[in-house]
């Protein structure tokens, strides 16, 4: 079964490559670049990181390239990753997506090692699951943080591939540990990120939905935080939900996305109901 969003006709040049069937890691790459564009890109402060990194705000797509450069020290890499993991743990949402995006080179290498024996899409989904889970448990006091995160992702993907191969062959299908939990690519953070990458909503819209629905931040509090009125925040969120519903009806987002969005926003986004809080 395909995990990819349904595409629009191939001749529709306005539809991003992501929507026309890009792999999960390609989709994440597009999403990272979108999160790093505009007047407020997702960025870290190099002045607080030190270790030779530029003493300015560094967008995450640029940080990813710098951390891969041979001249960047291991100390600089670990300092950056400690910050990324802490932001993902504390703030979730786009910071989780951003942290995974910075690790894309390592995840692509892991996918290449595993894709020979199973579906490349399934492998990439499993890698995303394993990496995201490891963000909450990795020891930040130990060195080579990114390598250990990627290794955890690889182990998760390899275990799932082995379990699925056993199930397909009829061997040990019910053995303990042979069945792994559902993939996390349907996690609301990733669904909203895909909607941003598809041009359905903006990164600010996704942040608003994520904060007020997934993190239970009161709408008035969030409006004060970003400097707009409560009514403006309500209207922005309502319009974003309408765009999500329209995109699902038009096939720009997949049916599984519809289920996740409905659950994440605590309302049925397909019938025009008003937000409840």
Order of alpha helices (4+ residues) and beta strands (2+ residues): alpha-beta-alpha-beta-alpha-alpha-alpha-alpha-alpha-alpha-alpha-alpha-alpha-alpha-alpha
